Amino acid sequence: MTTESILHTRSESSCELCSATENLSVYEVPPESNGGADQCILICEACNDQIENPEKIDVNHWRCLNDSMWSQIPAVQVIAWRMLTRLSTEGWPQDLLDMLYLDEETLAWAQATGEGKSDDDTIKHLDSNGAQLESGDTVTLIKDLNVKGANFTAKRGTAVRGISLVSDNPEQIEGKVNGQQIVILTKFVKKS
């Protein structure tokens, strides 16, 4: 059986999101789909158009998610989560999102495209010049730093290779100086 025929059987030939029965097509759920029925859903042209073109969203069309979010099919759950997240500023979608439970694997799949994350949500570690630091970068100290508890001073100009970022604090990084793992404030380093 082809993927499309499996999906028609599974969905009883209706859109798995809004239950429409016309202009149905197979939608491969990004980011990675092998084209198998477990990674695809059968959706109508209206749903497909609005998923692919966020500027064309008709918020009221997506009230259908009130029913389809309870589907046992992970691919349907993923799209329901993504659309509710996209619409969450409207109020009612956030209420549905709060009720929706996805297991860890399905939630990771739903979040894999970055839906619901804005640039403001991610912590950025910036050096003294405003350059973004990444894990593994090499930085240079721009000031002599007294290392508490280690009884030495990390001298200005010292290169710190292979830094790691402190995930919950954008003002701190970690690196080895004189064989000692220390926490360094980002305002005292510049990216090399």
C-alpha positions in Angstrom: 0.0 0.0 0.0 1.2 3.5 -0.7 1.6 6.1 2.0 -1.4 8.0 0.6 -3.7 4.9 0.7 -2.6 4.2 4.3 -3.4 7.7 5.3 -6.8 7.6 3.6 -7.6 4.4 5.5 -6.3 5.9 8.8 -8.2 9.2 8.5 -11.3 7.7 6.8 -10.5 10.1 3.8 -10.8 13.3 5.8 -8.3 16.0 6.8 -6.6 14.8 10.0 -6.7 18.4 11.3 -10.0 19.9 10.3 -12.0 16.9 9.0 -12.5 18.4 5.5 -13.1 15.8 2.8 -12.0 17.6 -0.4 -8.6 18.5 -1.9 -6.7 16.1 0.4 -3.0 15.6 0.1 -0.1 13.9 2.0 1.8 16.4 4.2 5.3 15.2 5.3 5.9 16.6 8.8 9.2 18.4 8.9 12.1 18.5 9.7 12.9 14.9 8.8 10.4 12.8 7.1 11.1 9.5 5.3 7.7 9.7 3.5 6.3 6.9 5.7 2.8 7.0 7.0 4.0 7.5 10.6 5.7 10.8 9.6 3.0 12.1 7.4 -0.6 13.3 7.8 -3.5 13.7 5.3 -4.6 17.3 5.2 -6.8 19.6 3.1 -5.6 22.4 0.9 -6.7 25.1 3.4 -4.7 23.6 6.2 -1.7 23.0 4.0 -1.8 26.6 2.7 -1.9 28.1 6.1 0.8 25.8 7.6 3.2 26.7 4.7 2.2 30.5 4.6 1.9 31.9 8.1 0.8 35.3 6.8 -2.4 33.6 5.5 -3.5 32.2 8.8 -7.3 32.3 9.5 -7.3 31.9 13.3 -10.9 30.7 13.4 -10.1 27.9 11.0 -7.7 26.4 13.6 -10.5 26.0 16.2 -10.6 22.5 14.7 -7.5 21.7 16.8 -9.8 21.6 19.8 -10.7 18.0 18.5 -7.7 17.0 16.4 -5.1 17.7 19.2 -6.4 14.6 21.0 -5.4 12.3 18.1 -3.3 9.3 19.0 -1.1 9.9 15.9 2.2 11.6 16.8 2.5 13.4 13.5 -1.0 15.0 14.0 0.0 15.9 17.6 3.2 17.6 16.3 1.3 19.8 13.8 -1.4 20.6 16.4 1.3 21.7 18.9 3.1 23.8 16.2 -0.1 25.5 15.1 -1.3 26.2 18.6 2.1 27.6 19.5 2.1 29.8 16.4 -1.4 31.1 17.4 -0.8 31.2 21.2 -1.1 35.0 21.4 -4.8 34.7 20.5 -5.7 33.4 24.0 -7.8 30.3 23.3 -4.9 28.4 21.5 -2.7 28.9 24.7 -5.5 27.3 26.8 -5.5 24.3 24.4 -1.7 24.2 24.4 -1.7 24.1 28.2 -4.0 21.0 28.1 -2.0 19.2 25.3 0.4 16.5 26.5 3.1 15.2 24.3 5.6 12.5 25.3 9.3 13.6 25.3 10.1 12.2 21.8 7.0 13.8 20.2 7.6 17.1 21.9 11.2 17.1 20.7 9.9 16.5 17.1 7.4 19.3 17.5 10.1 21.7 18.7 12.7 20.6 16.1 11.7 23.3 13.6 12.1 26.1 16.2 8.4 26.8 16.3 7.6 28.9 19.3 11.1 30.1 19.9 12.0 33.7 19.1 15.5 35.1 19.1 14.6 36.8 22.4 14.1 33.4 24.1 17.6 32.1 23.5 20.4 33.2 25.9 23.3 34.9 24.1 26.7 35.1 25.5 28.5 38.3 24.3 32.1 39.3 24.8 33.3 42.8 25.8 32.9 44.0 22.2 29.4 42.5 21.7 30.6 39.5 19.6 28.5 36.4 20.2 30.4 33.6 22.0 29.9 29.9 21.1 30.9 26.8 23.0 34.4 25.8 22.0 35.6 29.3 21.1 38.9 30.7 22.1 38.8 34.0 24.1 41.5 36.4 25.4 41.4 38.0 28.9 41.3 41.8 28.7 42.0 42.3 32.3 44.1 40.7 35.1 41.7 38.5 37.1 42.2 37.3 40.7 40.9 33.7 40.7 39.2 33.2 44.1 40.0 29.9 45.8 42.9 29.1 43.4 45.4 31.7 44.7 46.6 32.9 41.4 46.0 35.8 39.0 44.9 35.1 35.4 47.0 37.7 33.4 45.6 40.0 30.8 46.3 38.6 27.3 45.9 34.9 28.4 44.1 32.8 25.8 41.4 30.6 27.1 40.7 27.8 24.6 37.6 25.6 24.3 35.3 27.6 26.5 31.9 26.3 27.6 28.9 28.5 28.1 27.0 28.7 31.4 23.5 27.8 30.1 21.4 29.8 32.6 23.6 32.9 32.8 24.6 34.9 29.7 27.3 36.8 31.6 29.4 33.8 32.5 31.6 31.3 30.6 33.8 28.5 31.8 37.3 27.7 30.7 40.7 26.4 31.8 43.4 28.8 33.0 46.7 27.4 34.4 45.1 23.9 34.3 42.2 25.1 36.6 38.6 25.2 35.4 37.2 28.7 36.3 34.1 30.8 35.7 34.9 34.0 33.8 32.6 37.0 33.3 32.0 37.7 29.6 32.7 41.4 30.1 36.4 40.5 30.8 37.1 38.6 27.5 37.2 39.2 23.8 36.7 36.6 21.2 39.9 35.6 19.4 
